[in-house]
């Protein structure tokens, strides 16, 4: 084991470079600490022991969430199982801020919509990281290769909104529960505010990888090309309200550390 001076922002966990002393190790070095032990979930999709449960159905006050309009979140809790977006309630966001993370969330679009309602008007919502980077939620199910339900590709379900369509469409029919399992790596900035590492994201939709370690090109926006703005280390998870009675359940998150390569030369 050796001690080296490295310019490693990721070890500091800050948005900038700094010379710090870090330990480096030989391959298979027994002096290297083993990772923390956690207890995995008994069933796929359930939270492991180190997760923060953001919504499990049993919190009538939605204490982990706030309204985008200010104050408490106003979404309805139904059957101690899921939350539903009431009319004109507005979006909600987490009380706590997060950087690198793993997020699990389940969502369902309403049934009984007029088939003429298509595109972005068909059960629209979104899951955003750090208040900026949106993974689209939408009823993008098709059984006729988009002939009767099509929107722009970078705005369909599981798209990185306005940037990257999913590699495949893994949507289920309206009324069926769907899941996102998302691994998010935050961007890094230098002391001058320049982005030196873009955010990255892996999205698994209903068990299918639809984005694989994808670079996010900047803040997601409607009809505007993405770019990085002011430096940011952490931000809130947001769920959008676009006027549709969307449902969400089983939401949990794990904060993830940076993983610098610490094997000595």
C-alpha positions in Angstrom: 0.0 0.0 0.0 1.3 3.5 -0.9 0.2 7.1 -0.3 0.0 9.3 -3.4 -1.0 12.9 -4.1 -3.7 12.8 -6.8 -5.8 15.4 -8.4 -9.0 13.5 -7.7 -12.3 15.4 -7.4 -14.3 12.3 -7.1 -12.5 11.2 -3.9 -13.3 14.5 -2.3 -16.9 14.3 -3.4 -16.9 17.9 -4.4 -17.4 19.7 -7.7 -13.8 20.6 -8.4 -10.3 19.3 -8.5 -8.1 19.4 -5.4 -4.7 17.8 -4.5 -5.4 15.4 -1.7 -3.6 12.4 -0.2 -5.3 9.1 -1.1 -4.3 5.6 -0.4 -3.5 3.3 -3.3 -3.2 -0.5 -3.1 -1.6 -3.4 -4.7 -3.9 -5.9 -6.5 -5.5 -8.2 -3.9 -4.1 -6.1 -1.0 -5.4 -7.5 2.3 -4.9 -4.1 3.9 -7.7 -2.7 1.8 -11.0 -2.4 3.7 -13.9 -4.5 2.7 -17.2 -2.8 1.8 -20.0 -2.3 4.3 -22.4 -5.3 4.6 -26.1 -4.8 3.8 -29.1 -7.0 3.7 -30.6 -7.4 0.2 -34.3 -7.4 -0.3 -36.1 -10.7 -0.2 -38.0 -9.9 -3.4 -36.9 -8.1 -6.5 -37.9 -4.4 -6.4 -38.1 -4.1 -2.7 -35.6 -1.9 -0.8 -32.4 -3.3 0.6 -31.4 -2.4 4.2 -29.4 0.7 3.2 -32.1 2.3 1.1 -34.1 5.4 2.0 -37.8 4.7 1.5 -39.3 7.7 -0.1 -42.8 6.2 -0.4 -43.9 2.8 0.8 -47.7 3.5 1.0 -47.9 3.8 4.8 -47.0 7.5 5.1 -50.3 9.5 4.9 -48.4 12.8 5.3 -45.9 12.1 2.5 -43.2 13.3 4.9 -40.3 12.7 2.4 -42.0 15.0 -0.2 -42.9 18.7 -0.6 -45.1 20.4 -3.2 -43.5 22.4 -6.0 -46.1 25.1 -5.1 -44.7 25.2 -1.6 -45.7 23.5 1.6 -46.8 19.9 2.0 -47.3 17.5 -0.9 -51.0 17.3 -1.8 -51.1 14.0 -3.7 -53.7 11.4 -2.5 -52.7 8.2 -0.8 -55.0 5.4 -1.8 -55.4 2.0 0.0 -52.0 2.5 1.8 -50.5 1.4 -1.4 -50.0 4.1 -4.0 -50.2 7.9 -4.4 -52.2 9.5 -7.2 -52.0 13.0 -8.7 -55.1 15.1 -8.0 -56.2 17.8 -10.4 -54.1 21.0 -10.1 -52.1 19.6 -7.2 -48.8 20.4 -8.9 -45.6 18.4 -8.9 -43.7 17.2 -5.9 -40.1 16.9 -4.9 -38.1 15.2 -2.2 -37.2 17.1 1.0 -33.7 15.7 0.8 -31.2 16.4 -2.0 -29.2 13.6 -3.7 -26.2 13.2 -6.0 -25.1 9.8 -7.1 -27.9 7.4 -6.5 -29.9 4.3 -7.3 -33.6 4.9 -7.6 -36.5 2.4 -7.8 -40.0 3.7 -8.7 -43.2 2.1 -9.9 -45.8 3.9 -11.9 -49.1 3.3 -13.6 -51.0 5.2 -16.3 -54.8 5.5 -16.1 -57.1 3.3 -18.2 -60.2 4.4 -20.2 -58.6 7.3 -22.1 -60.1 8.3 -25.4 -57.9 6.6 -28.1 -57.8 9.9 -29.9 -55.7 11.3 -27.0 -52.1 10.5 -28.1 -48.6 11.8 -27.9 -47.6 14.0 -25.0 -51.2 14.3 -23.8 -51.5 10.6 -23.1 -50.7 10.3 -19.4 -47.7 12.5 -19.1 -45.3 12.8 -16.1 -41.6 12.5 -15.4 -39.0 11.6 -12.9 -36.2 14.2 -12.5 -32.8 14.0 -10.9 -31.1 17.0 -9.2 -34.1 19.1 -10.3 -32.8 19.0 -13.9 -32.5 15.6 -15.6 -35.8 14.1 -16.6 -36.7 10.5 -17.4 -40.0 10.7 -19.2 -43.1 8.9 -17.9 -45.8 8.4 -20.5 -48.3 5.9 -21.9 -46.2 4.8 -24.9 -47.7 1.3 -25.2 -48.2 0.3 -28.9 -49.4 -2.9 -30.4 -49.4 -1.6 -34.0 -45.9 -0.2 -34.3 -46.9 3.4 -33.4 -49.7 3.7 -35.9 -52.2 4.9 -33.3 -50.0 6.1 -30.5 -46.9 8.0 -31.5 -45.0 10.9 -30.1 -41.5 12.3 -30.7 -38.9 9.6 -29.9 -37.0 11.6 -27.4 -40.2 12.2 -25.4 -41.7 8.8 -25.1 -41.6 6.7 -22.0 -38.1 6.2 -20.5 -36.6 8.7 -22.8 -34.0 11.2 -21.4 -36.4 14.0 -22.3 -35.4 16.0 -25.3 -32.1 14.1 -25.7 -32.1 10.3 -26.1 -35.0 7.9 -26.9 -34.8 4.5 -25.1 -33.1 1.7 -27.1 -36.4 -0.2 -27.1 -40.0 0.5 -26.1 -40.6 -1.8 -23.1 -44.0 -0.2 -22.1 -46.9 -2.2 -20.7 -50.6 -1.4 -21.4 -52.3 1.4 -19.5 -53.5 0.2 -16.1 -50.6 -2.1 -15.5 -47.8 -1.3 -13.0 -44.4 -0.5 -14.5 -41.0 0.0 -13.0 -37.9 2.1 -13.4 -34.6 1.1 -11.8 -32.2 3.9 -12.4 -28.5 4.4 -11.6 -27.5 8.1 -11.8 -24.0 9.6 -11.7 -23.9 13.3 -11.1 -21.9 15.7 -13.2 -18.6 17.3 -11.9 -17.5 20.9 -12.4 -14.1 22.6 -12.1 -13.4 25.7 -10.0 -14.4 27.9 -12.9 -17.8 26.3 -13.2 -17.0 24.3 -16.4 -18.5 20.8 -16.6 -15.6 18.3 -16.6 -17.7 15.2 -16.2 -21.2 14.9 -17.7 -23.9 13.2 -15.7 -24.4 9.5 -16.6 -27.5 7.4 -16.4 -28.5 3.7 -16.7 -32.3 3.1 -16.9 -33.9 -0.3 -16.6 -37.6 -0.2 -17.7 -39.7 -3.2 -16.6 -36.5 -5.3 -16.3 -35.1 -4.2 -19.7 -32.0 -2.0 -20.1 -33.1 1.0 -22.2 -30.2 3.3 -21.4 -26.7 1.9 -20.6 -24.3 4.3 -18.9 -25.5 7.1 -21.1 -24.0 10.6 -20.9 -26.6 13.3 -20.2 -25.9 16.4 -22.3 -27.3 18.9 -19.8 -30.5 20.1 -18.3 -33.5 18.5 -20.0 -35.9 21.0 -21.6 -38.8 21.3 -24.0 -37.7 22.4 -27.5 -34.3 23.6 -26.2 -30.9 22.0 -26.7 -29.4 20.7 -23.5 -26.5 22.4 -21.8 -24.9 22.5 -18.4 -25.5 25.7 -16.3 -24.4 26.6 -12.9 -22.4 24.0 -10.9 -24.5 21.7 -8.6 -23.5 19.0 -6.3 -26.9 17.7 -5.2 -30.5 18.2 -6.0 -34.0 16.9 -5.4 -35.9 14.0 -7.0 -39.0 15.5 -8.7 -42.2 13.9 -9.9 -44.2 15.9 -12.4 -47.8 16.8 -12.6 -49.1 17.4 -16.2 -52.8 17.1 -15.3 -53.1 13.4 -15.5 -54.2 11.1 -12.6 -50.9 9.2 -12.6 -50.1 6.7 -9.8 -46.8 6.0 -8.1 -45.7 3.4 -5.5 -42.7 1.6 -4.0 -40.2 4.5 -4.3 -36.8 4.1 -2.7 -33.3 5.4 -3.2 -29.7 4.5 -2.3 -27.0 7.1 -2.1 -23.9 5.9 -4.0 -20.2 6.8 -3.5 -17.7 7.6 -6.1 -15.5 4.7 -7.2 -12.0 6.0 -8.0 -9.5 3.5 -9.3 -7.0 3.1 -6.4 -4.7 0.3 -7.7 -1.1 1.4 -7.6 1.1 1.5 -10.7 
